[in-house]
Amino acid sequence: MERAGLDGIDQRILSELTRNARMPHAELAGKVLLSRNAVRQRIERMERQGYIQGYTIVAGAETQDLVSAFLMVYRKDRMRGADVLTELKAIPEVVLCDVLSGDFDLMVRVEARSHGRVQEIWEQISSLPGVTDTVTAMTLSNVIRRVSQ
């Protein structure tokens, strides 16, 4: 995938970091045939420009045990419903929240340690001022799970 404003070396650096974000600059430098300092400068520039917006952990087997659910949330007022979004950001098990067009207002993905915790979160979201209704769908299995680039 071509990213505007990045040369081929930048693209290779991003590709390598996507595979292993903890790769030492010296090792990365050897892969892209630059000095360690040049790689560090390019990474810092791409961070400033927003091409690299953070580093994350993709947990191993422990995430297999999480219970996942999607909550479709209806807000009373789509345009002035920022309080609901603020509350959702404070729930650590909320891993995704998208504003939707159409019938539903928000799509919220919850990943929790148990069905009971999912229910607690559902009750918390349902009782928020500004939420009129929710529809919940429990995830049965993950067929495809990609980390976006």
MDAnalysis code that builds the backbone (N, CA, C; Angstrom):
import MDAnalysis as mda
import numpy as np

u = mda.Universe.empty(447, n_residues=149, atom_resindex=np.repeat(np.arange(149), 3), trajectory=True)
u.add_TopologyAttr("name", ["N", "CA", "C"] * 149)
u.add_TopologyAttr("resid", np.arange(1, 150))
u.add_TopologyAttr("resname", ["MET", "GLU", "ARG", "ALA", "GLY", "LEU", "ASP", "GLY", "ILE", "ASP", "GLN", "ARG", "ILE", "LEU", "SER", "GLU", "LEU", "THR", "ARG", "ASN", "ALA", "ARG", "MET", "PRO", "HIS", "ALA", "GLU", "LEU", "ALA", "GLY", "LYS", "VAL", "LEU", "LEU", "SER", "ARG", "ASN", "ALA", "VAL", "ARG", "GLN", "ARG", "ILE", "GLU", "ARG", "MET", "GLU", "ARG", "GLN", "GLY", "TYR", "ILE", "GLN", "GLY", "TYR", "THR", "ILE", "VAL", "ALA", "GLY", "ALA", "GLU", "THR", "GLN", "ASP", "LEU", "VAL", "SER", "ALA", "PHE", "LEU", "MET", "VAL", "TYR", "ARG", "LYS", "ASP", "ARG", "MET", "ARG", "GLY", "ALA", "ASP", "VAL", "LEU", "THR", "GLU", "LEU", "LYS", "ALA", "ILE", "PRO", "GLU", "VAL", "VAL", "LEU", "CYS", "ASP", "VAL", "LEU", "SER", "GLY", "ASP", "PHE", "ASP", "LEU", "MET", "VAL", "ARG", "VAL", "GLU", "ALA", "ARG", "SER", "HIS", "GLY", "ARG", "VAL", "GLN", "GLU", "ILE", "TRP", "GLU", "GLN", "ILE", "SER", "SER", "LEU", "PRO", "GLY", "VAL", "THR", "ASP", "THR", "VAL", "THR", "ALA", "MET", "THR", "LEU", "SER", "ASN", "VAL", "ILE", "ARG", "ARG", "VAL", "SER", "GLN"])
u.atoms.positions = np.array([
    [0.847, -1.167, 0.000],
    [0.000, 0.000, 0.000],
    [0.895, 1.232, 0.000],
    [0.755, 2.103, -0.971],
    [1.533, 3.326, -1.103],
    [0.984, 4.397, -0.174],
    [1.863, 4.989, 0.613],
    [1.477, 6.079, 1.509],
    [2.053, 7.363, 0.948],
    [1.175, 8.328, 0.640],
    [1.605, 9.586, 0.052],
    [2.604, 10.270, 0.972],
    [3.652, 10.832, 0.399],
    [4.632, 11.579, 1.164],
    [5.742, 10.730, 1.766],
    [5.713, 9.433, 1.544],
    [6.758, 8.566, 2.072],
    [7.533, 7.938, 0.928],
    [8.864, 7.930, 1.061],
    [9.667, 7.282, 0.029],
    [9.751, 5.777, 0.319],
    [10.460, 5.080, -0.531],
    [10.551, 3.625, -0.415],
    [11.176, 3.167, 0.892],
    [12.159, 3.906, 1.380],
    [12.804, 3.527, 2.644],
    [11.823, 3.698, 3.805],
    [11.091, 4.826, 3.800],
    [10.066, 5.023, 4.837],
    [9.061, 3.874, 4.813],
    [8.653, 3.492, 3.617],
    [7.690, 2.391, 3.477],
    [8.247, 1.100, 4.076],
    [9.526, 0.831, 3.822],
    [10.140, -0.389, 4.356],
    [10.264, -0.317, 5.881],
    [10.599, 0.869, 6.400],
    [10.674, 1.034, 7.854],
    [9.317, 0.749, 8.475],
    [8.247, 1.318, 7.910],
    [6.907, 1.070, 8.434],
    [6.535, -0.406, 8.347],
    [6.903, -1.029, 7.257],
    [6.606, -2.452, 7.076],
    [7.303, -3.291, 8.148],
    [8.582, -3.013, 8.387],
    [9.327, -3.752, 9.406],
    [8.762, -3.492, 10.802],
    [8.424, -2.227, 11.100],
    [7.866, -1.899, 12.411],
    [6.485, -2.515, 12.599],
    [5.744, -2.679, 11.520],
    [4.436, -3.335, 11.609],
    [4.615, -4.788, 12.026],
    [5.649, -5.425, 11.524],
    [5.931, -6.814, 11.895],
    [6.466, -6.923, 13.320],
    [7.299, -5.947, 13.721],
    [7.907, -5.980, 15.051],
    [8.220, -4.558, 15.491],
    [7.308, -3.955, 16.232],
    [7.468, -2.568, 16.674],
    [8.591, -2.403, 17.691],
    [9.084, -3.486, 18.255],
    [10.167, -3.420, 19.248],
    [11.538, -3.639, 18.628],
    [11.615, -3.713, 17.324],
    [12.890, -3.946, 16.664],
    [13.850, -2.793, 16.990],
    [15.045, -3.117, 17.459],
    [16.014, -2.060, 17.749],
    [16.379, -1.271, 16.487],
    [16.671, 0.009, 16.669],
    [17.011, 0.850, 15.522],
    [18.204, 0.301, 14.759],
    [19.171, -0.260, 15.469],
    [20.357, -0.807, 14.805],
    [19.980, -1.966, 13.874],
    [19.109, -2.848, 14.340],
    [18.665, -3.974, 13.501],
    [17.855, -3.472, 12.308],
    [16.970, -2.534, 12.568],
    [16.155, -1.950, 11.501],
    [17.046, -1.262, 10.467],
    [18.067, -0.568, 10.939],
    [19.006, 0.120, 10.040],
    [19.657, -0.875, 9.081],
    [20.024, -2.047, 9.594],
    [20.627, -3.065, 8.735],
    [19.666, -3.568, 7.673],
    [18.389, -3.639, 8.008],
    [17.384, -4.127, 7.058],
    [17.092, -3.117, 5.944],
    [17.194, -1.825, 6.254],
    [16.867, -0.806, 5.248],
    [18.116, -0.098, 4.706],
    [19.280, -0.576, 5.144],
    [20.573, -0.091, 4.653],
    [20.797, 1.403, 4.920],
    [20.526, 1.800, 6.155],
    [20.795, 3.163, 6.622],
    [21.522, 3.077, 7.960],
    [22.024, 4.214, 8.430],
    [22.619, 4.249, 9.765],
    [21.507, 4.222, 10.813],
    [21.868, 3.834, 12.015],
    [20.910, 3.804, 13.120],
    [20.331, 5.192, 13.367],
    [21.181, 6.221, 13.298],
    [20.727, 7.591, 13.524],
    [19.752, 8.040, 12.431],
    [20.010, 7.667, 11.182],
    [19.110, 8.037, 10.083],
    [17.743, 7.373, 10.260],
    [17.737, 6.130, 10.712],
    [16.476, 5.426, 10.959],
    [15.715, 6.115, 12.085],
    [16.405, 6.443, 13.169],
    [15.766, 7.132, 14.294],
    [15.142, 8.446, 13.838],
    [15.861, 9.213, 13.024],
    [15.340, 10.494, 12.533],
    [14.103, 10.294, 11.657],
    [14.137, 9.289, 10.801],
    [12.973, 9.015, 9.942],
    [11.766, 8.596, 10.778],
    [11.982, 7.755, 11.795],
    [10.882, 7.322, 12.654],
    [10.300, 8.523, 13.385],
    [11.143, 9.381, 13.925],
    [10.659, 10.575, 14.631],
    [9.860, 11.478, 13.687],
    [10.325, 11.633, 12.442],
    [9.601, 12.449, 11.456],
    [8.240, 11.834, 11.140],
    [8.202, 10.511, 10.940],
    [6.926, 9.852, 10.636],
    [5.967, 9.920, 11.826],
    [6.497, 9.936, 13.048],
    [5.648, 10.123, 14.227],
    [5.050, 11.530, 14.220],
    [5.881, 12.541, 13.949],
    [5.392, 13.930, 13.898],
    [4.348, 14.114, 12.809],
    [4.538, 13.456, 11.673],
    [3.627, 13.587, 10.539],
    [2.376, 12.724, 10.683],
    [2.335, 11.884, 11.690],
    [1.143, 11.081, 11.932],
    [1.121, 9.728, 11.238],
    [2.181, 9.368, 10.529],
    [2.212, 8.042, 9.907],
    [2.364, 6.958, 10.967],
    [3.068, 7.279, 12.044],
    [3.171, 6.393, 13.200],
    [2.467, 7.119, 14.322],
    [1.347, 6.533, 14.792],
    [0.540, 7.214, 15.793],
    [0.579, 6.522, 17.135],
    [1.403, 5.554, 17.276],
    [1.510, 4.890, 18.560],
    [2.025, 3.482, 18.392],
    [2.345, 2.905, 19.501],
    [2.821, 1.537, 19.535],
    [1.877, 0.790, 20.461],
    [1.586, -0.437, 20.142],
    [0.611, -1.172, 20.934],
    [1.094, -2.586, 21.183],
    [0.400, -3.249, 22.046],
    [0.683, -4.639, 22.344],
    [-0.462, -5.481, 21.794],
    [-0.121, -6.508, 21.077],
    [-1.108, -7.489, 20.660],
    [-0.852, -8.699, 21.535],
    [-1.721, -8.896, 22.510],
    [-1.509, -9.956, 23.488],
    [-1.665, -11.321, 22.843],
    [-0.999, -12.281, 23.409],
    [-1.039, -13.631, 22.877],
    [-2.251, -14.404, 23.339],
    [-2.035, -15.577, 23.873],
    [-3.107, -16.517, 24.195],
    [-4.145, -15.972, 25.163],
    [-3.772, -15.025, 26.029],
    [-4.728, -14.520, 27.009],
    [-5.949, -13.896, 26.346],
    [-5.772, -13.241, 25.187],
    [-6.917, -12.627, 24.523],
    [-7.889, -13.671, 24.004],
    [-7.439, -14.900, 23.853],
    [-8.326, -15.964, 23.396],
    [-9.438, -16.226, 24.410],
    [-9.181, -15.920, 25.671],
    [-10.135, -16.196, 26.727],
    [-11.125, -15.063, 26.964],
    [-10.963, -13.941, 26.278],
    [-11.853, -12.811, 26.488],
    [-13.209, -13.059, 25.846],
    [-14.230, -12.506, 26.473],
    [-15.581, -12.543, 25.933],
    [-15.782, -11.233, 25.184],
    [-16.281, -11.336, 23.987],
    [-16.425, -10.159, 23.138],
    [-17.895, -9.955, 22.771],
    [-18.290, -8.685, 22.721],
    [-19.674, -8.362, 22.350],
    [-19.696, -7.032, 21.613],
    [-20.689, -6.886, 20.752],
    [-20.956, -5.616, 20.087],
    [-22.240, -5.051, 20.667],
    [-22.206, -3.786, 21.028],
    [-23.397, -3.105, 21.503],
    [-23.724, -2.006, 20.502],
    [-24.914, -2.057, 19.958],
    [-25.398, -0.983, 19.112],
    [-26.142, -0.037, 20.030],
    [-25.741, 1.202, 20.055],
    [-26.260, 2.162, 21.029],
    [-27.036, 3.258, 20.310],
    [-28.212, 3.542, 20.825],
    [-29.019, 4.661, 20.348],
    [-28.879, 5.796, 21.360],
    [-28.507, 6.989, 20.892],
    [-28.454, 8.152, 21.777],
    [-29.679, 9.020, 21.541],
    [-30.098, 9.754, 22.563],
    [-31.228, 10.668, 22.446],
    [-30.944, 11.760, 21.429],
    [-29.715, 12.250, 21.431],
    [-29.354, 13.356, 20.556],
    [-27.979, 13.081, 19.950],
    [-27.962, 12.707, 18.688],
    [-26.706, 12.365, 18.025],
    [-25.722, 13.535, 17.990],
    [-26.237, 14.736, 17.827],
    [-25.366, 15.892, 17.663],
    [-24.799, 16.396, 18.991],
    [-25.545, 16.216, 20.079],
    [-25.094, 16.708, 21.373],
    [-24.906, 15.566, 22.367],
    [-24.491, 14.430, 21.871],
    [-24.335, 13.250, 22.730],
    [-22.903, 12.974, 23.129],
    [-22.090, 14.016, 23.266],
    [-20.673, 13.829, 23.595],
    [-20.469, 13.234, 24.986],
    [-21.410, 13.442, 25.894],
    [-21.276, 12.888, 27.238],
    [-21.228, 11.365, 27.201],
    [-22.002, 10.774, 26.322],
    [-22.002, 9.309, 26.187],
    [-20.623, 8.855, 25.718],
    [-20.060, 9.541, 24.739],
    [-18.740, 9.168, 24.225],
    [-17.676, 9.301, 25.310],
    [-17.763, 10.340, 26.103],
    [-16.809, 10.534, 27.201],
    [-16.885, 9.373, 28.190],
    [-18.090, 8.951, 28.526],
    [-18.273, 7.828, 29.451],
    [-17.726, 6.525, 28.857],
    [-17.952, 6.313, 27.559],
    [-17.457, 5.095, 26.912],
    [-15.934, 5.052, 26.925],
    [-15.289, 6.186, 26.728],
    [-13.820, 6.239, 26.739],
    [-13.255, 5.833, 28.091],
    [-14.030, 5.997, 29.156],
    [-13.561, 5.679, 30.502],
    [-13.688, 4.196, 30.850],
    [-14.331, 3.410, 29.998],
    [-14.498, 1.974, 30.257],
    [-13.367, 1.236, 29.550],
    [-12.419, 0.656, 30.288],
    [-11.241, 0.057, 29.651],
    [-11.561, -1.105, 28.723],
    [-12.656, -1.807, 28.951],
    [-13.007, -2.949, 28.104],
    [-13.608, -2.523, 26.767],
    [-13.945, -1.257, 26.607],
    [-14.431, -0.761, 25.316],
    [-13.201, -0.585, 24.426],
    [-13.091, -1.440, 23.412],
    [-11.919, -1.422, 22.539],
    [-12.199, -0.761, 21.191],
    [-13.474, -0.463, 20.922],
    [-13.852, 0.165, 19.661],
    [-15.149, 0.920, 19.884],
    [-15.237, 2.097, 19.315],
    [-16.498, 2.835, 19.322],
    [-16.548, 3.634, 18.032],
    [-17.472, 3.278, 17.166],
    [-17.639, 3.963, 15.888],
    [-18.995, 4.649, 15.850],
    [-19.029, 5.859, 15.310],
    [-20.292, 6.549, 15.049],
    [-20.786, 6.045, 13.699],
    [-22.044, 5.641, 13.631],
    [-22.590, 5.034, 12.421],
    [-23.647, 5.924, 11.779],
    [-23.839, 5.720, 10.505],
    [-25.000, 6.296, 9.830],
    [-26.099, 5.246, 9.876],
    [-27.314, 5.648, 9.610],
    [-28.404, 4.674, 9.579],
    [-29.121, 4.556, 10.901],
    [-29.686, 3.369, 11.148],
    [-30.537, 3.160, 12.310],
    [-29.798, 3.281, 13.638],
    [-28.628, 2.684, 13.740],
    [-27.879, 2.725, 14.984],
    [-27.009, 3.968, 15.019],
    [-26.743, 4.458, 16.219],
    [-25.923, 5.648, 16.387],
    [-24.463, 5.289, 16.619],
    [-24.213, 4.359, 17.537],
    [-22.850, 3.956, 17.886],
    [-22.720, 2.441, 17.823],
    [-21.565, 1.967, 17.390],
    [-21.230, 0.555, 17.488],
    [-20.056, 0.458, 18.451],
    [-20.259, -0.261, 19.542],
    [-19.266, -0.372, 20.595],
    [-18.843, -1.830, 20.710],
    [-17.535, -2.074, 20.651],
    [-17.041, -3.441, 20.868],
    [-16.443, -3.509, 22.264],
    [-16.872, -4.510, 22.998],
    [-16.415, -4.732, 24.362],
    [-15.671, -6.057, 24.393],
    [-14.506, -6.077, 25.028],
    [-13.768, -7.316, 25.265],
    [-13.512, -7.397, 26.758],
    [-14.130, -8.363, 27.408],
    [-14.077, -8.465, 28.865],
    [-13.667, -9.868, 29.287],
    [-13.374, -10.017, 30.560],
    [-12.879, -11.292, 31.092],
    [-13.981, -12.332, 31.288],
    [-15.258, -11.882, 31.302],
    [-16.349, -12.838, 31.537],
    [-17.655, -12.293, 30.976],
    [-18.636, -13.197, 30.832],
    [-19.975, -12.781, 30.413],
    [-20.581, -11.836, 31.450],
    [-20.298, -12.116, 32.715],
    [-20.810, -11.256, 33.776],
    [-20.295, -9.828, 33.653],
    [-19.018, -9.693, 33.305],
    [-18.452, -8.352, 33.130],
    [-19.066, -7.667, 31.911],
    [-19.309, -8.403, 30.832],
    [-19.989, -7.829, 29.668],
    [-21.363, -7.311, 30.089],
    [-22.083, -8.088, 30.901],
    [-23.400, -7.654, 31.365],
    [-23.293, -6.386, 32.215],
    [-22.291, -6.309, 33.096],
    [-22.098, -5.109, 33.905],
    [-21.874, -3.883, 33.017],
    [-21.051, -4.059, 31.994],
    [-20.759, -2.952, 31.075],
    [-22.021, -2.569, 30.310],
    [-22.774, -3.569, 29.856],
    [-24.032, -3.295, 29.160],
    [-24.983, -2.503, 30.055],
    [-25.089, -2.914, 31.316],
    [-25.962, -2.198, 32.254],
    [-25.472, -0.762, 32.454],
    [-24.160, -0.603, 32.554],
    [-23.580, 0.734, 32.730],
    [-23.892, 1.625, 31.526],
    [-23.699, 1.084, 30.330],
    [-23.955, 1.868, 29.111],
    [-25.448, 2.149, 28.961],
    [-26.273, 1.158, 29.202],
    [-27.725, 1.322, 29.060],
    [-28.285, 2.382, 29.990],
    [-27.671, 2.541, 31.166],
    [-28.189, 3.491, 32.138],
    [-27.598, 4.895, 31.992],
    [-26.713, 5.095, 31.018],
    [-26.134, 6.429, 30.840],
    [-27.205, 7.427, 30.416],
    [-27.178, 8.619, 31.014],
    [-28.078, 9.671, 30.516],
    [-27.728, 9.939, 29.057],
    [-28.688, 9.987, 28.214],
    [-28.439, 10.201, 26.796],
    [-28.562, 8.938, 25.961],
    [-28.575, 7.768, 26.594],
    [-28.748, 6.507, 25.867],
    [-30.211, 6.115, 25.959],
    [-30.838, 5.906, 24.797],
    [-32.246, 5.526, 24.788],
    [-32.456, 4.019, 24.682],
    [-31.524, 3.316, 24.000],
    [-31.702, 1.874, 23.811],
    [-30.372, 1.271, 23.376],
    [-30.255, -0.039, 23.539],
    [-29.098, -0.776, 23.055],
    [-29.547, -2.096, 22.458],
    [-28.756, -2.605, 21.547],
    [-28.933, -3.953, 21.008],
    [-27.569, -4.610, 21.130],
    [-27.530, -5.810, 21.707],
    [-26.261, -6.468, 21.987],
    [-26.137, -7.762, 21.191],
    [-24.940, -7.996, 20.661],
    [-24.641, -9.248, 19.967],
    [-23.334, -9.793, 20.529],
    [-23.379, -11.008, 21.050],
    [-22.182, -11.654, 21.589],
    [-21.400, -12.290, 20.445],
    [-20.103, -12.175, 20.480],
    [-19.239, -12.795, 19.484],
    [-19.090, -14.274, 19.817],
    [-19.343, -15.119, 18.835],
    [-19.202, -16.561, 19.036],
    [-17.778, -17.033, 18.752],
    [-17.165, -16.465, 17.698],
    [-15.775, -16.799, 17.392],
    [-15.204, -15.728, 16.474],
    [-13.887, -15.628, 16.476],
    [-13.187, -14.725, 15.563],
    [-12.662, -15.524, 14.396],
    [-13.053, -15.157, 13.204],
    [-12.575, -15.827, 12.004],
    [-11.387, -15.058, 11.434],
    [-11.492, -13.736, 11.406],
    [-10.416, -12.870, 10.930],
    [-10.200, -11.788, 11.981],
    [-8.947, -11.585, 12.355],
    [-8.611, -10.510, 13.288],
    [-7.302, -9.912, 12.825],
    [-7.368, -8.733, 12.263],
    [-6.194, -8.054, 11.740],
    [-5.898, -6.824, 12.583],
    [-4.641, -6.505, 12.680],
    [-4.223, -5.245, 13.281],
    [-4.089, -4.269, 12.131],
    [-4.843, -3.159, 12.172],
    [-4.818, -2.208, 11.068],
    [-3.459, -1.550, 10.954],
    [-3.128, -1.141, 9.738],
    [-1.826, -0.512, 9.495],
    [-1.993, 0.939, 9.169],
])
